Amino acid sequence: MATLIRAVFAIFWLVATGFLGFLVYIVLQTEANPKALWAWLVLCGFSFVSATFLAYNIIFGHQDRANAPHHHTHLTKA
């Protein structure tokens, strides 16, 4: 089940990246106002970073780091 969820989010990331790339292409072709153009590009950039962060956390967040020794250093008494 976890593999299926990771695959769905990987596909989500690919689709979102493709759509944002298409949106950037369309905006670059049609927008004449430089301020509006930069606003669209910043919006697309933030959307890409958000989708990438979400997909990264879902796909690579399964690694169990709770048992790593450096996570328990606060539990040792000096």
All heavy atoms as a GROMACS GRO file, in nm:
protein
  623
    1MET      N    1   0.082  -0.119   0.000
    1MET     CA    2   0.000   0.000   0.000
    1MET      C    3   0.087   0.126   0.000
    1MET      O    4   0.054   0.223  -0.067
    1MET     CB    5  -0.091  -0.003   0.124
    1MET     CG    6  -0.188   0.111   0.129
    1MET     SD    7  -0.305   0.095  -0.004
    1MET     CE    8  -0.407   0.235   0.023
    2ALA      N    9   0.196   0.122   0.077
    2ALA     CA   10   0.284   0.239   0.081
    2ALA      C   11   0.348   0.264  -0.054
    2ALA      O   12   0.367   0.380  -0.094
    2ALA     CB   13   0.390   0.220   0.188
    3THR      N   14   0.382   0.158  -0.125
    3THR     CA   15   0.441   0.174  -0.258
    3THR      C   16   0.341   0.237  -0.354
    3THR      O   17   0.378   0.321  -0.436
    3THR     CB   18   0.487   0.037  -0.312
    3THR    OG1   19   0.575  -0.021  -0.216
    3THR    CG2   20   0.558   0.051  -0.444
    4LEU      N   21   0.216   0.200  -0.342
    4LEU     CA   22   0.112   0.258  -0.426
    4LEU      C   23   0.097   0.408  -0.398
    4LEU      O   24   0.086   0.489  -0.492
    4LEU     CB   25  -0.021   0.186  -0.404
    4LEU     CG   26  -0.140   0.242  -0.481
    4LEU    CD1   27  -0.120   0.220  -0.629
    4LEU    CD2   28  -0.268   0.176  -0.433
    5ILE      N   29   0.099   0.445  -0.271
    5ILE     CA   30   0.088   0.587  -0.235
    5ILE      C   31   0.207   0.665  -0.288
    5ILE      O   32   0.192   0.775  -0.342
    5ILE     CB   33   0.073   0.602  -0.083
    5ILE    CG1   34  -0.060   0.544  -0.037
    5ILE    CG2   35   0.086   0.747  -0.041
    5ILE    CD1   36  -0.076   0.533   0.112
    6ARG      N   37   0.326   0.607  -0.276
    6ARG     CA   38   0.446   0.674  -0.330
    6ARG      C   39   0.437   0.690  -0.481
    6ARG      O   40   0.474   0.794  -0.535
    6ARG     CB   41   0.571   0.596  -0.292
    6ARG     CG   42   0.605   0.609  -0.148
    6ARG     CD   43   0.739   0.542  -0.118
    6ARG     NE   44   0.749   0.523   0.025
    6ARG     CZ   45   0.734   0.408   0.088
    6ARG    NH1   46   0.713   0.297   0.019
    6ARG    NH2   47   0.743   0.401   0.218
    7ALA      N   48   0.388   0.589  -0.549
    7ALA     CA   49   0.374   0.596  -0.694
    7ALA      C   50   0.271   0.702  -0.735
    7ALA      O   51   0.293   0.777  -0.831
    7ALA     CB   52   0.333   0.460  -0.751
    8VAL      N   53   0.162   0.710  -0.661
    8VAL     CA   54   0.060   0.812  -0.690
    8VAL      C   55   0.118   0.952  -0.673
    8VAL      O   56   0.096   1.040  -0.756
    8VAL     CB   57  -0.065   0.791  -0.601
    8VAL    CG1   58  -0.157   0.912  -0.605
    8VAL    CG2   59  -0.138   0.665  -0.644
    9PHE      N   60   0.195   0.973  -0.568
    9PHE     CA   61   0.253   1.106  -0.547
    9PHE      C   62   0.364   1.136  -0.646
    9PHE      O   63   0.385   1.251  -0.683
    9PHE     CB   64   0.300   1.122  -0.403
    9PHE     CG   65   0.192   1.172  -0.313
    9PHE    CD1   66   0.106   1.083  -0.251
    9PHE    CD2   67   0.172   1.307  -0.294
    9PHE    CE1   68   0.004   1.128  -0.170
    9PHE    CE2   69   0.070   1.353  -0.214
    9PHE     CZ   70  -0.014   1.264  -0.151
   10ALA      N   71   0.435   1.034  -0.692
   10ALA     CA   72   0.534   1.056  -0.798
   10ALA      C   73   0.465   1.098  -0.927
   10ALA      O   74   0.511   1.190  -0.996
   10ALA     CB   75   0.618   0.930  -0.819
   11ILE      N   76   0.355   1.033  -0.958
   11ILE     CA   77   0.277   1.072  -1.077
   11ILE      C   78   0.219   1.211  -1.059
   11ILE      O   79   0.219   1.292  -1.152
   11ILE     CB   80   0.168   0.967  -1.105
   11ILE    CG1   81   0.233   0.836  -1.150
   11ILE    CG2   82   0.070   1.016  -1.210
   11ILE    CD1   83   0.139   0.719  -1.157
   12PHE      N   84   0.170   1.241  -0.939
   12PHE     CA   85   0.120   1.376  -0.910
   12PHE      C   86   0.228   1.480  -0.935
   12PHE      O   87   0.203   1.584  -0.995
   12PHE     CB   88   0.072   1.383  -0.764
   12PHE     CG   89   0.068   1.523  -0.708
   12PHE    CD1   90  -0.034   1.610  -0.744
   12PHE    CD2   91   0.165   1.569  -0.621
   12PHE    CE1   92  -0.037   1.739  -0.694
   12PHE    CE2   93   0.163   1.697  -0.571
   12PHE     CZ   94   0.060   1.783  -0.607
   13TRP      N   95   0.351   1.451  -0.889
   13TRP     CA   96   0.460   1.546  -0.908
   13TRP      C   97   0.491   1.564  -1.057
   13TRP      O   98   0.513   1.676  -1.103
   13TRP     CB   99   0.585   1.500  -0.833
   13TRP     CG  100   0.696   1.599  -0.846
   13TRP    CD1  101   0.713   1.712  -0.774
   13TRP    CD2  102   0.804   1.593  -0.939
   13TRP    NE1  103   0.826   1.779  -0.816
   13TRP    CE2  104   0.883   1.707  -0.917
   13TRP    CE3  105   0.842   1.503  -1.037
   13TRP    CZ2  106   0.998   1.732  -0.991
   13TRP    CZ3  107   0.956   1.528  -1.111
   13TRP    CH2  108   1.032   1.642  -1.087
   14LEU      N  109   0.492   1.457  -1.132
   14LEU     CA  110   0.519   1.466  -1.275
   14LEU      C  111   0.412   1.547  -1.347
   14LEU      O  112   0.442   1.632  -1.431
   14LEU     CB  113   0.530   1.327  -1.337
   14LEU     CG  114   0.656   1.249  -1.302
   14LEU    CD1  115   0.645   1.106  -1.354
   14LEU    CD2  116   0.778   1.318  -1.359
   15VAL      N  117   0.286   1.522  -1.314
   15VAL     CA  118   0.176   1.595  -1.376
   15VAL      C  119   0.180   1.742  -1.336
   15VAL      O  120   0.164   1.831  -1.421
   15VAL     CB  121   0.040   1.531  -1.340
   15VAL    CG1  122  -0.076   1.618  -1.382
   15VAL    CG2  123   0.030   1.393  -1.402
   16ALA      N  124   0.203   1.770  -1.209
   16ALA     CA  125   0.210   1.908  -1.162
   16ALA      C  126   0.326   1.983  -1.227
   16ALA      O  127   0.312   2.099  -1.268
   16ALA     CB  128   0.222   1.913  -1.010
   17THR      N  129   0.441   1.916  -1.240
   17THR     CA  130   0.556   1.979  -1.303
   17THR      C  131   0.528   2.007  -1.450
   17THR      O  132   0.561   2.115  -1.501
   17THR     CB  133   0.680   1.889  -1.288
   17THR    OG1  134   0.705   1.870  -1.149
   17THR    CG2  135   0.802   1.952  -1.353
   18GLY      N  136   0.468   1.913  -1.517
   18GLY     CA  137   0.432   1.934  -1.658
   18GLY      C  138   0.333   2.048  -1.675
   18GLY      O  139   0.347   2.132  -1.765
   19PHE      N  140   0.232   2.051  -1.590
   19PHE     CA  141   0.132   2.157  -1.599
   19PHE      C  142   0.194   2.294  -1.570
   19PHE      O  143   0.165   2.392  -1.638
   19PHE     CB  144   0.016   2.131  -1.502
   19PHE     CG  145  -0.084   2.243  -1.501
   19PHE    CD1  146  -0.171   2.260  -1.607
   19PHE    CD2  147  -0.091   2.331  -1.394
   19PHE    CE1  148  -0.263   2.364  -1.607
   19PHE    CE2  149  -0.181   2.434  -1.393
   19PHE     CZ  150  -0.269   2.451  -1.500
   20LEU      N  151   0.279   2.301  -1.468
   20LEU     CA  152   0.343   2.429  -1.436
   20LEU      C  153   0.438   2.473  -1.547
   20LEU      O  154   0.447   2.592  -1.578
   20LEU     CB  155   0.418   2.419  -1.303
   20LEU     CG  156   0.328   2.413  -1.180
   20LEU    CD1  157   0.410   2.379  -1.057
   20LEU    CD2  158   0.254   2.543  -1.162
   21GLY      N  159   0.508   2.379  -1.608
   21GLY     CA  160   0.591   2.413  -1.724
   21GLY      C  161   0.509   2.466  -1.839
   21GLY      O  162   0.546   2.564  -1.904
   22PHE      N  163   0.395   2.402  -1.864
   22PHE     CA  164   0.304   2.450  -1.968
   22PHE      C  165   0.249   2.588  -1.935
   22PHE      O  166   0.240   2.676  -2.021
   22PHE     CB  167   0.190   2.349  -1.986
   22PHE     CG  168   0.088   2.389  -2.088
   22PHE    CD1  169   0.122   2.391  -2.222
   22PHE    CD2  170  -0.040   2.423  -2.049
   22PHE    CE1  171   0.028   2.428  -2.317
   22PHE    CE2  172  -0.134   2.460  -2.143
   22PHE     CZ  173  -0.101   2.462  -2.278
   23LEU      N  174   0.215   2.609  -1.808
   23LEU     CA  175   0.164   2.740  -1.765
   23LEU      C  176   0.269   2.848  -1.783
   23LEU      O  177   0.239   2.959  -1.830
   23LEU     CB  178   0.118   2.733  -1.620
   23LEU     CG  179   0.052   2.857  -1.562
   23LEU    CD1  180  -0.075   2.890  -1.638
   23LEU    CD2  181   0.021   2.835  -1.415
   24VAL      N  182   0.394   2.818  -1.748
   24VAL     CA  183   0.502   2.915  -1.768
   24VAL      C  184   0.517   2.947  -1.916
   24VAL      O  185   0.532   3.064  -1.955
   24VAL     CB  186   0.634   2.862  -1.709
   24VAL    CG1  187   0.754   2.942  -1.757
   24VAL    CG2  188   0.629   2.864  -1.557
   25TYR      N  189   0.511   2.846  -2.001
   25TYR     CA  190   0.523   2.868  -2.145
   25TYR      C  191   0.410   2.959  -2.196
   25TYR      O  192   0.435   3.053  -2.271
   25TYR     CB  193   0.521   2.733  -2.217
   25TYR     CG  194   0.515   2.747  -2.367
   25TYR    CD1  195   0.629   2.784  -2.439
   25TYR    CD2  196   0.397   2.721  -2.437
   25TYR    CE1  197   0.624   2.797  -2.576
   25TYR    CE2  198   0.392   2.733  -2.573
   25TYR     CZ  199   0.505   2.772  -2.644
   25TYR     OH  200   0.500   2.785  -2.779
   26ILE      N  201   0.288   2.930  -2.154
   26ILE     CA  202   0.173   3.010  -2.198
   26ILE      C  203   0.186   3.154  -2.149
   26ILE      O  204   0.162   3.250  -2.223
   26ILE     CB  205   0.041   2.948  -2.149
   26ILE    CG1  206   0.020   2.813  -2.216
   26ILE    CG2  207  -0.078   3.039  -2.173
   26ILE    CD1  208   0.004   2.818  -2.365
   27VAL      N  209   0.223   3.172  -2.024
   27VAL     CA  210   0.236   3.307  -1.967
   27VAL      C  211   0.346   3.384  -2.038
   27VAL      O  212   0.331   3.503  -2.068
   27VAL     CB  213   0.260   3.299  -1.814
   27VAL    CG1  214   0.303   3.433  -1.758
   27VAL    CG2  215   0.134   3.251  -1.745
   28LEU      N  216   0.458   3.319  -2.066
   28LEU     CA  217   0.567   3.388  -2.137
   28LEU      C  218   0.524   3.430  -2.277
   28LEU      O  219   0.570   3.532  -2.329
   28LEU     CB  220   0.691   3.297  -2.146
   28LEU     CG  221   0.769   3.279  -2.017
   28LEU    CD1  222   0.878   3.174  -2.037
   28LEU    CD2  223   0.829   3.411  -1.970
   29GLN      N  224   0.436   3.354  -2.339
   29GLN     CA  225   0.391   3.387  -2.473
   29GLN      C  226   0.285   3.496  -2.476
   29GLN      O  227   0.275   3.569  -2.575
   29GLN     CB  228   0.335   3.261  -2.542
   29GLN     CG  229   0.436   3.151  -2.560
   29GLN     CD  230   0.548   3.190  -2.654
   29GLN    OE1  231   0.524   3.252  -2.757
   29GLN    NE2  232   0.670   3.156  -2.618
   30THR      N  233   0.205   3.508  -2.371
   30THR     CA  234   0.088   3.595  -2.379
   30THR      C  235   0.094   3.720  -2.292
   30THR      O  236   0.027   3.818  -2.323
   30THR     CB  237  -0.040   3.517  -2.341
   30THR    OG1  238  -0.024   3.464  -2.209
   30THR    CG2  239  -0.065   3.403  -2.439
   31GLU      N  240   0.168   3.717  -2.183
   31GLU     CA  241   0.166   3.829  -2.088
   31GLU      C  242   0.258   3.942  -2.135
   31GLU      O  243   0.375   3.920  -2.160
   31GLU     CB  244   0.206   3.782  -1.949
   31GLU     CG  245   0.185   3.883  -1.840
   31GLU     CD  246   0.041   3.924  -1.827
   31GLU    OE1  247  -0.044   3.836  -1.805
   31GLU    OE2  248   0.014   4.044  -1.839
   32ALA      N  249   0.201   4.062  -2.146
   32ALA     CA  250   0.278   4.179  -2.191
   32ALA      C  251   0.326   4.264  -2.075
   32ALA      O  252   0.428   4.332  -2.085
   32ALA     CB  253   0.194   4.262  -2.287
   33ASN      N  254   0.254   4.262  -1.965
   33ASN     CA  255   0.288   4.343  -1.849
   33ASN      C  256   0.400   4.275  -1.770
   33ASN      O  257   0.381   4.163  -1.720
   33ASN     CB  258   0.164   4.361  -1.761
   33ASN     CG  259   0.188   4.450  -1.643
   33ASN    OD1  260   0.299   4.499  -1.622
   33ASN    ND2  261   0.083   4.470  -1.564
   34PRO      N  262   0.518   4.340  -1.756
   34PRO     CA  263   0.629   4.274  -1.684
   34PRO      C  264   0.598   4.241  -1.539
   34PRO      O  265   0.642   4.138  -1.488
   34PRO     CB  266   0.742   4.375  -1.694
   34PRO     CG  267   0.707   4.466  -1.806
   34PRO     CD  268   0.557   4.466  -1.814
   35LYS      N  269   0.522   4.326  -1.471
   35LYS     CA  270   0.489   4.297  -1.331
   35LYS      C  271   0.399   4.174  -1.320
   35LYS      O  272   0.419   4.090  -1.233
   35LYS     CB  273   0.420   4.417  -1.267
   35LYS     CG  274   0.514   4.532  -1.240
   35LYS     CD  275   0.442   4.644  -1.168
   35LYS     CE  276   0.539   4.758  -1.141
   35LYS     NZ  277   0.473   4.869  -1.071
   36ALA      N  278   0.302   4.164  -1.408
   36ALA     CA  279   0.215   4.047  -1.407
   36ALA      C  280   0.292   3.922  -1.448
   36ALA      O  281   0.268   3.813  -1.394
   36ALA     CB  282   0.096   4.069  -1.501
   37LEU      N  283   0.385   3.937  -1.541
   37LEU     CA  284   0.467   3.824  -1.582
   37LEU      C  285   0.549   3.771  -1.466
   37LEU      O  286   0.552   3.649  -1.441
   37LEU     CB  287   0.560   3.865  -1.697
   37LEU     CG  288   0.658   3.758  -1.745
   37LEU    CD1  289   0.583   3.641  -1.806
   37LEU    CD2  290   0.755   3.819  -1.844
   38TRP      N  291   0.614   3.861  -1.391
   38TRP     CA  292   0.691   3.818  -1.275
   38TRP      C  293   0.602   3.757  -1.167
   38TRP      O  294   0.641   3.661  -1.100
   38TRP     CB  295   0.773   3.934  -1.218
   38TRP     CG  296   0.901   3.950  -1.291
   38TRP    CD1  297   0.933   4.049  -1.378
   38TRP    CD2  298   1.014   3.863  -1.286
   38TRP    NE1  299   1.059   4.029  -1.427
   38TRP    CE2  300   1.112   3.916  -1.373
   38TRP    CE3  301   1.042   3.746  -1.216
   38TRP    CZ2  302   1.235   3.854  -1.391
   38TRP    CZ3  303   1.165   3.685  -1.236
   38TRP    CH2  304   1.260   3.739  -1.322
   39ALA      N  305   0.483   3.811  -1.152
   39ALA     CA  306   0.390   3.755  -1.054
   39ALA      C  307   0.354   3.611  -1.091
   39ALA      O  308   0.351   3.522  -1.005
   39ALA     CB  309   0.265   3.841  -1.044
   40TRP      N  310   0.326   3.588  -1.219
   40TRP     CA  311   0.294   3.452  -1.264
   40TRP      C  312   0.413   3.359  -1.246
   40TRP      O  313   0.397   3.244  -1.204
   40TRP     CB  314   0.252   3.453  -1.411
   40TRP     CG  315   0.108   3.484  -1.431
   40TRP    CD1  316   0.053   3.601  -1.476
   40TRP    CD2  317  -0.003   3.396  -1.406
   40TRP    NE1  318  -0.082   3.591  -1.480
   40TRP    CE2  319  -0.120   3.466  -1.438
   40TRP    CE3  320  -0.012   3.266  -1.359
   40TRP    CZ2  321  -0.245   3.408  -1.425
   40TRP    CZ3  322  -0.138   3.209  -1.347
   40TRP    CH2  323  -0.252   3.280  -1.379
   41LEU      N  324   0.532   3.407  -1.279
   41LEU     CA  325   0.650   3.322  -1.266
   41LEU      C  326   0.680   3.288  -1.120
   41LEU      O  327   0.718   3.174  -1.089
   41LEU     CB  328   0.771   3.389  -1.332
   41LEU     CG  329   0.763   3.403  -1.484
   41LEU    CD1  330   0.886   3.476  -1.536
   41LEU    CD2  331   0.745   3.270  -1.552
   42VAL      N  332   0.661   3.384  -1.031
   42VAL     CA  333   0.681   3.358  -0.888
   42VAL      C  334   0.576   3.259  -0.838
   42VAL      O  335   0.607   3.166  -0.763
   42VAL     CB  336   0.678   3.490  -0.808
   42VAL    CG1  337   0.668   3.464  -0.659
   42VAL    CG2  338   0.802   3.572  -0.840
   43LEU      N  339   0.452   3.277  -0.881
   43LEU     CA  340   0.346   3.183  -0.844
   43LEU      C  341   0.379   3.043  -0.891
   43LEU      O  342   0.366   2.946  -0.815
   43LEU     CB  343   0.212   3.228  -0.903
   43LEU     CG  344   0.098   3.129  -0.884
   43LEU    CD1  345   0.032   3.152  -0.750
   43LEU    CD2  346  -0.002   3.141  -0.995
   44CYS      N  347   0.424   3.030  -1.013
   44CYS     CA  348   0.461   2.898  -1.066
   44CYS      C  349   0.581   2.840  -0.989
   44CYS      O  350   0.585   2.720  -0.961
   44CYS     CB  351   0.493   2.907  -1.214
   44CYS     SG  352   0.349   2.937  -1.318
   45GLY      N  353   0.676   2.924  -0.956
   45GLY     CA  354   0.791   2.877  -0.880
   45GLY      C  355   0.753   2.827  -0.742
   45GLY      O  356   0.799   2.721  -0.699
   46PHE      N  357   0.670   2.903  -0.672
   46PHE     CA  358   0.625   2.860  -0.539
   46PHE      C  359   0.543   2.731  -0.548
   46PHE      O  360   0.554   2.643  -0.463
   46PHE     CB  361   0.544   2.969  -0.471
   46PHE     CG  362   0.626   3.079  -0.412
   46PHE    CD1  363   0.572   3.207  -0.398
   46PHE    CD2  364   0.755   3.058  -0.369
   46PHE    CE1  365   0.647   3.310  -0.343
   46PHE    CE2  366   0.831   3.160  -0.314
   46PHE     CZ  367   0.777   3.286  -0.301
   47SER      N  368   0.460   2.721  -0.651
   47SER     CA  369   0.380   2.600  -0.668
   47SER      C  370   0.469   2.479  -0.695
   47SER      O  371   0.445   2.370  -0.642
   47SER     CB  372   0.281   2.618  -0.784
   47SER     OG  373   0.192   2.723  -0.755
   48PHE      N  374   0.573   2.497  -0.776
   48PHE     CA  375   0.666   2.388  -0.804
   48PHE      C  376   0.740   2.346  -0.678
   48PHE      O  377   0.752   2.226  -0.649
   48PHE     CB  378   0.764   2.429  -0.913
   48PHE     CG  379   0.871   2.326  -0.936
   48PHE    CD1  380   0.843   2.209  -1.004
   48PHE    CD2  381   0.999   2.346  -0.888
   48PHE    CE1  382   0.941   2.113  -1.024
   48PHE    CE2  383   1.097   2.251  -0.908
   48PHE     CZ  384   1.068   2.134  -0.976
   49VAL      N  385   0.788   2.443  -0.601
   49VAL     CA  386   0.860   2.410  -0.478
   49VAL      C  387   0.766   2.338  -0.380
   49VAL      O  388   0.806   2.240  -0.316
   49VAL     CB  389   0.920   2.538  -0.415
   49VAL    CG1  390   0.971   2.512  -0.275
   49VAL    CG2  391   1.033   2.590  -0.504
   50SER      N  392   0.643   2.383  -0.370
   50SER     CA  393   0.547   2.319  -0.279
   50SER      C  394   0.517   2.176  -0.321
   50SER      O  395   0.516   2.084  -0.237
   50SER     CB  396   0.418   2.400  -0.274
   50SER     OG  397   0.442   2.528  -0.226
   51ALA      N  398   0.492   2.156  -0.450
   51ALA     CA  399   0.463   2.021  -0.498
   51ALA      C  400   0.584   1.929  -0.481
   51ALA      O  401   0.570   1.812  -0.445
   51ALA     CB  402   0.420   2.026  -0.645
   52THR      N  403   0.703   1.984  -0.505
   52THR     CA  404   0.824   1.905  -0.490
   52THR      C  405   0.847   1.867  -0.344
   52THR      O  406   0.882   1.752  -0.313
   52THR     CB  407   0.945   1.982  -0.545
   52THR    OG1  408   0.920   2.011  -0.683
   52THR    CG2  409   1.073   1.903  -0.532
   53PHE      N  410   0.827   1.961  -0.253
   53PHE     CA  411   0.844   1.934  -0.110
   53PHE      C  412   0.745   1.828  -0.063
   53PHE      O  413   0.781   1.736   0.012
   53PHE     CB  414   0.829   2.063  -0.031
   53PHE     CG  415   0.855   2.048   0.115
   53PHE    CD1  416   0.981   2.018   0.162
   53PHE    CD2  417   0.752   2.063   0.207
   53PHE    CE1  418   1.005   2.003   0.297
   53PHE    CE2  419   0.774   2.048   0.342
   53PHE     CZ  420   0.902   2.018   0.388
   54LEU      N  421   0.620   1.840  -0.105
   54LEU     CA  422   0.519   1.742  -0.067
   54LEU      C  423   0.555   1.604  -0.120
   54LEU      O  424   0.552   1.505  -0.046
   54LEU     CB  425   0.381   1.785  -0.118
   54LEU     CG  426   0.267   1.687  -0.095
   54LEU    CD1  427   0.240   1.672   0.054
   54LEU    CD2  428   0.143   1.732  -0.167
   55ALA      N  429   0.589   1.596  -0.248
   55ALA     CA  430   0.621   1.467  -0.307
   55ALA      C  431   0.747   1.408  -0.244
   55ALA      O  432   0.754   1.287  -0.219
   55ALA     CB  433   0.639   1.482  -0.458
   56TYR      N  434   0.846   1.490  -0.217
   56TYR     CA  435   0.969   1.441  -0.154
   56TYR      C  436   0.939   1.381  -0.016
   56TYR      O  437   0.989   1.274   0.018
   56TYR     CB  438   1.070   1.555  -0.140
   56TYR     CG  439   1.192   1.518  -0.061
   56TYR    CD1  440   1.295   1.445  -0.119
   56TYR    CD2  441   1.204   1.553   0.072
   56TYR    CE1  442   1.408   1.408  -0.046
   56TYR    CE2  443   1.316   1.518   0.146
   56TYR     CZ  444   1.416   1.445   0.086
   56TYR     OH  445   1.526   1.409   0.159
   57ASN      N  446   0.859   1.451   0.063
   57ASN     CA  447   0.826   1.400   0.196
   57ASN      C  448   0.746   1.271   0.191
   57ASN      O  449   0.765   1.182   0.274
   57ASN     CB  450   0.750   1.505   0.276
   57ASN     CG  451   0.842   1.609   0.333
   57ASN    OD1  452   0.953   1.579   0.373
   57ASN    ND2  453   0.797   1.733   0.334
   58ILE      N  454   0.657   1.258   0.095
   58ILE     CA  455   0.578   1.136   0.083
   58ILE      C  456   0.664   1.021   0.031
   58ILE      O  457   0.660   0.909   0.083
   58ILE     CB  458   0.457   1.158  -0.010
   58ILE    CG1  459   0.362   1.262   0.049
   58ILE    CG2  460   0.384   1.027  -0.037
   58ILE    CD1  461   0.300   1.225   0.181
   59ILE      N  462   0.745   1.047  -0.070
   59ILE     CA  463   0.822   0.940  -0.134
   59ILE      C  464   0.938   0.895  -0.047
   59ILE      O  465   0.964   0.775  -0.033
   59ILE     CB  466   0.869   0.984  -0.273
   59ILE    CG1  467   0.748   1.003  -0.365
   59ILE    CG2  468   0.966   0.883  -0.334
   59ILE    CD1  469   0.779   1.069  -0.497
   60PHE      N  470   1.011   0.989   0.012
   60PHE     CA  471   1.132   0.954   0.085
   60PHE      C  472   1.117   0.963   0.237
   60PHE      O  473   1.214   0.944   0.308
   60PHE     CB  474   1.248   1.043   0.041
   60PHE     CG  475   1.281   1.027  -0.104
   60PHE    CD1  476   1.256   1.130  -0.193
   60PHE    CD2  477   1.336   0.910  -0.151
   60PHE    CE1  478   1.286   1.116  -0.327
   60PHE    CE2  479   1.366   0.894  -0.285
   60PHE     CZ  480   1.341   0.998  -0.373
   61GLY      N  481   0.999   0.989   0.286
   61GLY     CA  482   0.978   1.001   0.430
   61GLY      C  483   0.960   0.870   0.501
   61GLY      O  484   0.943   0.867   0.622
   62HIS      N  485   0.967   0.759   0.432
   62HIS     CA  486   0.944   0.628   0.493
   62HIS      C  487   1.065   0.576   0.569
   62HIS      O  488   1.054   0.481   0.644
   62HIS     CB  489   0.906   0.527   0.386
   62HIS     CG  490   1.018   0.495   0.292
   62HIS    ND1  491   1.052   0.580   0.189
   62HIS    CD2  492   1.102   0.390   0.284
   62HIS    CE1  493   1.154   0.529   0.124
   62HIS    NE2  494   1.186   0.413   0.179
   63GLN      N  495   1.179   0.636   0.548
   63GLN     CA  496   1.299   0.587   0.615
   63GLN      C  497   1.290   0.616   0.764
   63GLN      O  498   1.277   0.730   0.806
   63GLN     CB  499   1.422   0.651   0.554
   63GLN     CG  500   1.436   0.614   0.408
   63GLN     CD  501   1.530   0.706   0.334
   63GLN    OE1  502   1.563   0.812   0.382
   63GLN    NE2  503   1.569   0.664   0.216
   64ASP      N  504   1.298   0.510   0.842
   64ASP     CA  505   1.281   0.523   0.987
   64ASP      C  506   1.412   0.572   1.048
   64ASP      O  507   1.510   0.501   1.054
   64ASP     CB  508   1.241   0.388   1.046
   64ASP     CG  509   1.207   0.400   1.193
   64ASP    OD1  510   1.182   0.512   1.241
   64ASP    OD2  511   1.204   0.297   1.260
   65ARG      N  512   1.410   0.695   1.096
   65ARG     CA  513   1.529   0.752   1.158
   65ARG      C  514   1.514   0.760   1.309
   65ARG      O  515   1.600   0.814   1.377
   65ARG     CB  516   1.555   0.891   1.101
   65ARG     CG  517   1.599   0.885   0.956
   65ARG     CD  518   1.631   1.024   0.906
   65ARG     NE  519   1.595   1.031   0.767
   65ARG     CZ  520   1.490   1.093   0.718
   65ARG    NH1  521   1.408   1.156   0.797
   65ARG    NH2  522   1.465   1.093   0.590
   66ALA      N  523   1.407   0.708   1.362
   66ALA     CA  524   1.383   0.718   1.506
   66ALA      C  525   1.483   0.636   1.587
   66ALA      O  526   1.510   0.669   1.702
   66ALA     CB  527   1.242   0.675   1.538
   67ASN      N  528   1.536   0.532   1.529
   67ASN     CA  529   1.630   0.446   1.602
   67ASN      C  530   1.775   0.486   1.581
   67ASN      O  531   1.864   0.419   1.630
   67ASN     CB  532   1.610   0.300   1.561
   67ASN     CG  533   1.476   0.249   1.607
   67ASN    OD1  534   1.425   0.292   1.710
   67ASN    ND2  535   1.417   0.160   1.530
   68ALA      N  536   1.797   0.592   1.509
   68ALA     CA  537   1.935   0.637   1.487
   68ALA      C  538   1.992   0.690   1.618
   68ALA      O  539   1.923   0.755   1.696
   68ALA     CB  540   1.939   0.745   1.381
   69PRO      N  541   2.119   0.662   1.647
   69PRO     CA  542   2.178   0.701   1.776
   69PRO      C  543   2.176   0.852   1.801
   69PRO      O  544   2.158   0.894   1.914
   69PRO     CB  545   2.321   0.651   1.767
   69PRO     CG  546   2.324   0.552   1.658
   69PRO     CD  547   2.211   0.585   1.566
   70HIS      N  548   2.190   0.934   1.698
   70HIS     CA  549   2.195   1.077   1.723
   70HIS      C  550   2.058   1.135   1.760
   70HIS      O  551   2.052   1.247   1.808
   70HIS     CB  552   2.253   1.150   1.600
   70HIS     CG  553   2.165   1.142   1.479
   70HIS    ND1  554   2.170   1.035   1.393
   70HIS    CD2  555   2.072   1.225   1.432
   70HIS    CE1  556   2.083   1.054   1.296
   70HIS    NE2  557   2.022   1.168   1.317
   71HIS      N  558   1.952   1.059   1.743
   71HIS     CA  559   1.822   1.108   1.785
   71HIS      C  560   1.798   1.087   1.935
   71HIS      O  561   1.705   1.142   1.991
   71HIS     CB  562   1.710   1.036   1.707
   71HIS     CG  563   1.692   1.091   1.570
   71HIS    ND1  564   1.615   1.201   1.545
   71HIS    CD2  565   1.743   1.052   1.451
   71HIS    CE1  566   1.618   1.227   1.417
   71HIS    NE2  567   1.695   1.138   1.356
   72HIS      N  568   1.880   1.005   1.997
   72HIS     CA  569   1.860   0.975   2.138
   72HIS      C  570   1.965   1.040   2.227
   72HIS      O  571   1.976   1.006   2.344
   72HIS     CB  572   1.862   0.824   2.158
   72HIS     CG  573   1.751   0.754   2.087
   72HIS    ND1  574   1.619   0.768   2.121
   72HIS    CD2  575   1.754   0.672   1.979
   72HIS    CE1  576   1.544   0.697   2.038
   72HIS    NE2  577   1.622   0.638   1.951
   73THR      N  578   2.041   1.134   2.175
   73THR     CA  579   2.144   1.197   2.257
   73THR      C  580   2.084   1.280   2.369
   73THR      O  581   2.146   1.296   2.474
   73THR     CB  582   2.235   1.286   2.171
   73THR    OG1  583   2.154   1.382   2.102
   73THR    CG2  584   2.313   1.202   2.070
   74HIS      N  585   1.964   1.330   2.350
   74HIS     CA  586   1.901   1.409   2.457
   74HIS      C  587   1.852   1.322   2.573
   74HIS      O  588   1.822   1.372   2.680
   74HIS     CB  589   1.786   1.493   2.401
   74HIS     CG  590   1.670   1.409   2.353
   74HIS    ND1  591   1.673   1.342   2.234
   74HIS    CD2  592   1.552   1.380   2.411
   74HIS    CE1  593   1.560   1.276   2.218
   74HIS    NE2  594   1.484   1.298   2.324
   75LEU      N  595   1.845   1.191   2.551
   75LEU     CA  596   1.797   1.102   2.655
   75LEU      C  597   1.909   1.057   2.750
   75LEU      O  598   1.882   1.009   2.859
   75LEU     CB  599   1.732   0.979   2.593
   75LEU     CG  600   1.607   1.006   2.507
   75LEU    CD1  601   1.560   0.877   2.442
   75LEU    CD2  602   1.498   1.068   2.591
   76THR      N  603   2.032   1.069   2.705
   76THR     CA  604   2.144   1.026   2.791
   76THR      C  605   2.171   1.129   2.897
   76THR      O  606   2.170   1.249   2.872
   76THR     CB  607   2.270   1.002   2.706
   76THR    OG1  608   2.304   1.123   2.642
   76THR    CG2  609   2.249   0.893   2.604
   77LYS      N  610   2.193   1.082   3.016
   77LYS     CA  611   2.221   1.172   3.128
   77LYS      C  612   2.372   1.197   3.135
   77LYS      O  613   2.451   1.104   3.129
   77LYS     CB  614   2.174   1.110   3.259
   77LYS     CG  615   2.028   1.073   3.254
   77LYS     CD  616   1.952   1.153   3.350
   77LYS     CE  617   1.808   1.104   3.340
   77LYS     NZ  618   1.713   1.192   3.373
   78ALA      N  619   2.408   1.321   3.149
   78ALA     CA  620   2.551   1.355   3.154
   78ALA      C  621   2.607   1.336   3.294
   78ALA      O  622   2.545   1.338   3.393
   78ALA     CB  623   2.572   1.497   3.110
   0.00000   0.00000   0.00000
